[in-house]
């Protein structure tokens, strides 16, 4: 995992593996995201990481507006790359370093709450096949996150879930970029 980010304007001149490492650092490793963004990273310069992340979000939103099965598969591959919230510590080694830090407070607390979160993840994924619940945790408690998850499950609006998941992934990426540039 990269501990710092190169200047965003330098990305087009970087070797492809380094360009993809930037994506993996900001988002989560995803072959579909690599495929979607490789042409953009190689041919477009960005003045800031916020603009790069907005471009990624725009590309994902464009995929969500399309109704082709291929676009949906690509989009859901990207959205499904994000780890489940509150994964047990045994699974932490599979999370990126940044995801481990971001979710740390969700793994602290009563085992009963951890089990409830696991069950809610399953319920969410059953309600919205192909999606994972993604939200910008940003220091919020497990209870607040679970309340948001319950509201989104009960709402049952798959299109809105896609939109909110894309936004949450971009919010997380912008937070990571800020932290890695300071």
C-alpha positions in Angstrom: 0.0 0.0 0.0 1.2 3.4 -0.9 1.8 5.6 2.1 1.9 8.9 0.1 0.4 9.9 -3.2 2.3 11.4 -6.1 1.2 14.9 -7.3 -2.1 14.4 -9.2 -0.8 16.2 -12.3 2.0 13.6 -12.6 -0.4 10.6 -12.9 -0.5 10.4 -16.7 3.3 10.1 -16.9 3.5 7.3 -14.3 3.9 3.7 -15.3 0.6 1.9 -15.4 1.2 -0.1 -12.3 1.8 3.1 -10.3 -1.4 4.7 -11.7 -3.3 1.6 -10.6 -1.7 1.7 -7.2 -3.1 5.3 -6.8 -6.6 4.0 -7.6 -6.2 1.1 -5.2 -5.1 3.5 -2.5 -8.0 5.9 -3.0 -10.7 3.3 -3.5 -10.1 -0.5 -3.1 -8.4 -2.9 -5.5 -10.8 -3.7 -8.3 -9.9 -5.1 -11.8 -13.1 -3.4 -13.1 -12.0 0.0 -11.8 -8.6 -0.5 -13.4 -10.2 -1.3 -16.7 -12.6 1.6 -16.5 -10.0 4.2 -15.5 -6.8 3.1 -17.2 -7.5 5.1 -20.4 -8.4 8.2 -18.3 -5.4 8.0 -16.1 -3.1 7.7 -19.1 -4.5 10.5 -21.1 -5.9 13.1 -18.7 -4.2 15.3 -16.2 -5.9 16.3 -12.9 -5.2 19.5 -10.9 -6.3 17.9 -7.7 -7.2 14.5 -6.3 -10.7 15.8 -5.7 -11.0 16.2 -9.5 -9.6 12.8 -10.2 -12.0 11.2 -7.7 -14.9 13.2 -9.2 -13.9 11.8 -12.6 -14.0 8.3 -11.2 -17.4 9.0 -9.6 -18.7 10.4 -12.9 -17.6 7.3 -14.8 -19.3 5.0 -12.2 -22.4 7.2 -12.4 -22.4 6.9 -16.2 -22.3 3.1 -15.9 -25.2 3.2 -13.5 -27.3 5.2 -16.0 -26.7 2.5 -18.7 -28.9 -0.5 -18.7 -26.5 -2.9 -20.4 -25.6 -6.1 -18.5 -21.9 -5.5 -19.2 -22.0 -2.0 -17.6 -23.9 -3.3 -14.6 -21.3 -6.1 -14.2 -18.5 -3.6 -14.3 -20.1 -1.2 -11.9 -21.1 -3.9 -9.4 -17.6 -5.3 -9.6 -16.3 -1.9 -8.5 -18.9 -1.3 -5.8 -18.5 -4.8 -4.5 -14.8 -4.4 -4.0 -15.3 -2.3 -0.9 -15.0 -4.4 2.3 -18.0 -5.1 4.5 -18.3 -2.9 7.5 -17.3 -4.4 10.9 -15.6 -7.5 9.5 -14.2 -9.7 12.3 -10.6 -9.2 13.2 -9.7 -12.6 11.6 -10.6 -11.1 8.3 -8.8 -7.8 8.9 -5.7 -9.1 7.2 -7.6 -9.1 3.9 -8.6 -5.4 4.2 -6.4 -2.6 2.9 -4.4 -0.8 5.5 -6.6 2.3 5.1 -9.8 0.3 5.4 -8.5 -1.3 8.6 -7.9 2.1 10.1 -11.2 3.5 8.9 -13.2 0.7 10.4 -11.2 0.3 13.6 -13.9 1.8 15.8 -16.5 -0.5 14.3 -14.6 -3.5 15.5 -14.5 -2.4 19.1 -17.4 -3.2 21.4 -19.8 -5.8 22.4 -19.9 -9.1 20.5 -23.7 -8.8 20.3 -23.4 -5.6 18.2 -20.8 -7.2 16.0 -23.2 -10.1 15.3 -26.0 -7.7 14.6 -23.8 -5.9 12.1 -22.9 -9.1 10.4 -26.5 -10.1 10.1 -27.4 -6.6 8.8 -24.6 -6.9 6.2 -26.2 -10.2 5.0 -29.7 -8.7 5.0 -28.4 -5.7 3.0 -26.7 -7.9 0.4 -29.8 -10.0 0.1 -31.9 -7.0 -0.4 -29.5 -5.4 -2.9 -27.7 -8.3 -4.7 -24.3 -7.4 -5.9 -23.9 -4.4 -3.6 -22.1 -3.9 -0.3 -23.2 -1.4 2.3 -20.8 1.5 2.0 -20.9 4.7 4.0 -18.3 7.2 5.0 -17.8 6.2 8.7 -15.8 9.4 9.6 -15.8 8.7 13.4 -19.5 7.8 13.7 -20.4 5.1 16.1 -21.4 1.6 15.2 -24.9 2.3 16.4 -25.3 5.4 14.1 -23.9 3.4 11.2 -26.3 0.5 11.9 -29.2 3.0 12.1 -28.3 4.3 8.7 -28.0 0.8 7.3 -31.4 -0.2 8.7 -33.0 2.9 7.0 -31.4 2.1 3.7 -32.5 -1.6 3.9 -36.0 -0.6 4.8 -36.1 2.1 2.0 -35.5 -0.7 -0.5 -34.5 1.6 -3.4 -31.8 -0.2 -5.4 -31.1 2.7 -7.7 -30.6 5.1 -4.8 -28.3 2.6 -3.1 -26.1 2.6 -6.2 -26.0 6.4 -6.2 -25.3 6.5 -2.4 -22.6 3.8 -2.7 -20.8 5.7 -5.4 -21.0 8.9 -3.4 -19.7 7.2 -0.2 -16.8 5.6 -2.1 -15.9 9.0 -3.5 -16.2 10.6 0.0 -13.9 7.9 1.4 -11.4 8.4 -1.4 -11.3 12.2 -0.9 -10.7 11.7 2.8 -7.9 9.2 2.1 -6.3 11.6 -0.4 -6.4 14.5 2.1 -4.8 12.3 4.8 -2.1 11.0 2.4 -1.2 14.4 1.1 -0.7 16.0 4.5 
